[in-house]
């Protein structure tokens, strides 16, 4: 391949991948006519928070909601995401009382209500940890299209591979979009306040 053709191939490949990504995003958001949109995200569930109270999809009503799926033995992604969510809630000031923020376990085997309570004591008090029996957790994972898989470790222990998005739900409990944590907490807080 000559020197003048190589940059053209790179630019063409980049443009093609950009267009494919754009089409996938439009399709996912229901913006491509004639193409069936993916199934809705969310649905009925019944889990238990860290204080033992029952939480259902009805608790999402009337407030915007941030939902992150993870597990208490998660080494990096979960604590980082929960810290960033905590910083956003702090930046919201008193408006944080008007937002739901849930950390839903993908590891019900280890994440009991008391384990969730201990784990979340390091984060903003507005964050509620939700868990339940394996069937109840699997139901909510399916409804939110969350990937979660147990991965055995050499020492007989295990970790969990899982989707690491923060879901933004509106005041009606409907999915809006993944919520971007990769910005200043004040910017994310201002974005979230638009849904109050």
C-alpha positions in Angstrom: 0.0 0.0 0.0 1.4 3.4 -1.0 1.8 6.3 1.5 -1.1 8.3 0.1 -3.6 5.5 0.2 -2.9 4.5 3.8 -4.3 7.7 5.5 -7.4 7.4 3.2 -8.0 3.8 4.4 -7.7 4.9 8.0 -10.0 7.8 7.6 -12.5 5.6 5.7 -12.4 2.9 8.4 -12.8 5.6 11.2 -15.8 7.2 9.3 -17.5 3.8 8.8 -17.1 2.9 12.5 -18.5 6.3 13.5 -21.5 5.9 11.2 -22.2 2.4 12.5 -22.0 3.6 16.1 -24.3 6.5 15.3 -26.9 4.1 13.7 -26.7 1.8 16.7 -27.3 4.7 19.1 -30.2 6.0 17.0 -31.7 2.5 16.8 -31.3 2.1 20.6 -33.0 5.4 21.2 -35.9 4.6 18.8 -34.8 7.2 16.3 -34.5 4.9 13.2 -37.9 4.4 11.6 -38.8 1.0 10.3 -36.3 -0.7 12.7 -37.8 -2.3 15.8 -36.5 -0.6 18.9 -35.0 -2.8 21.6 -37.2 -4.0 24.5 -38.1 -1.5 27.1 -35.7 -1.2 30.1 -37.2 -1.6 33.5 -40.3 -3.3 34.9 -41.9 -4.7 38.1 -39.5 -5.9 40.8 -39.5 -6.5 44.6 -36.2 -6.3 46.5 -35.1 -5.4 50.0 -33.0 -2.4 51.0 -30.2 -2.4 53.5 -32.5 -1.6 56.4 -34.8 -4.6 55.5 -37.6 -2.5 53.9 -39.2 -3.7 50.7 -38.6 -1.6 47.5 -40.6 -2.1 44.3 -40.8 -0.3 41.0 -43.5 1.9 42.5 -40.8 3.5 44.7 -39.3 5.0 41.5 -42.5 7.1 40.9 -42.4 10.8 41.5 -38.6 11.2 41.5 -35.8 10.8 39.0 -33.8 7.7 39.8 -30.2 6.7 39.3 -29.6 2.9 39.4 -26.2 1.2 39.4 -25.8 -2.6 39.4 -22.8 -4.1 41.1 -21.6 -6.1 44.1 -19.9 -5.4 47.4 -16.8 -7.5 46.6 -16.2 -5.5 43.4 -12.6 -4.3 43.5 -12.7 -1.1 41.4 -15.6 -0.2 39.2 -18.4 -0.4 41.8 -16.7 1.7 44.6 -15.5 4.2 42.0 -19.0 4.6 40.5 -20.7 4.8 43.9 -18.2 7.4 45.0 -19.0 9.4 41.8 -22.7 9.0 42.5 -22.1 10.2 46.1 -20.3 13.3 44.8 -23.2 14.1 42.5 -25.7 13.7 45.3 -23.5 16.0 47.6 -23.4 18.6 44.8 -27.2 18.5 44.6 -27.5 19.9 48.1 -31.1 19.7 49.5 -32.3 18.6 46.1 -30.7 15.2 46.7 -33.7 14.4 48.9 -35.8 14.5 45.7 -33.8 11.8 43.9 -33.7 8.0 44.2 -30.3 6.5 44.1 -30.1 2.7 44.1 -27.2 0.2 44.2 -28.7 -3.1 43.1 -26.6 -6.3 43.8 -25.8 -8.7 41.1 -24.4 -11.1 43.8 -27.3 -12.0 46.1 -25.3 -15.0 47.4 -23.0 -12.7 49.4 -24.8 -9.4 49.3 -27.3 -9.7 52.2 -29.1 -6.6 53.5 -26.6 -6.3 56.3 -23.6 -6.7 53.9 -25.1 -3.9 51.8 -25.6 -1.7 54.9 -21.9 -2.1 55.9 -20.7 -1.5 52.4 -22.8 1.6 51.8 -21.8 3.2 55.1 -18.8 4.6 53.1 -21.0 6.5 50.6 -23.6 9.1 50.5 -26.6 8.3 52.9 -29.1 8.8 50.0 -27.8 5.6 48.3 -29.9 2.6 49.0 -28.6 -0.9 48.5 -31.1 -3.4 47.1 -30.8 -7.2 47.2 -33.1 -10.2 47.4 -33.2 -13.9 46.7 -31.5 -15.1 43.5 -34.8 -15.3 41.5 -35.8 -11.8 42.5 -32.4 -10.4 41.6 -32.4 -12.3 38.3 -35.8 -10.9 37.4 -34.6 -7.3 37.9 -31.4 -8.0 35.9 -33.5 -9.3 33.0 -35.8 -6.3 33.1 -32.9 -3.9 33.0 -31.0 -5.9 30.4 -28.0 -6.2 32.8 -25.3 -8.7 32.0 -24.0 -10.5 35.1 -21.9 -13.6 35.3 -20.1 -15.4 38.1 -16.4 -15.9 37.3 -14.5 -18.4 39.5 -11.1 -17.4 40.9 -8.1 -19.7 41.5 -8.5 -19.7 45.3 -12.0 -21.1 45.1 -13.6 -17.7 45.5 -15.4 -15.8 42.7 -15.9 -12.4 41.2 -18.7 -11.0 39.0 -18.5 -9.7 35.5 -21.4 -7.2 35.1 -22.8 -4.2 33.2 -21.3 -1.0 34.6 -23.8 1.6 33.5 -25.7 4.1 35.7 -29.3 4.0 34.5 -31.3 7.3 34.6 -35.0 6.8 35.1 -37.5 9.7 34.9 -40.2 10.6 37.4 -42.5 8.0 35.9 -40.0 5.2 36.3 -39.2 5.1 32.6 -35.6 4.7 31.3 -34.2 7.9 29.9 -30.5 7.1 29.1 -27.3 5.9 30.7 -26.2 8.7 33.1 -22.7 10.0 32.5 -20.5 10.1 35.7 -17.4 11.2 33.8 -17.8 14.9 34.4 -17.6 17.4 37.2 -20.2 16.5 40.0 -21.7 20.0 39.6 -22.3 19.5 35.9 -23.9 16.0 36.5 -26.0 17.5 39.4 -27.3 20.3 37.1 -28.2 17.7 34.5 -30.0 15.5 37.0 -32.0 18.5 38.4 -33.6 18.9 35.0 -35.6 15.7 35.8 -36.9 16.9 39.2 
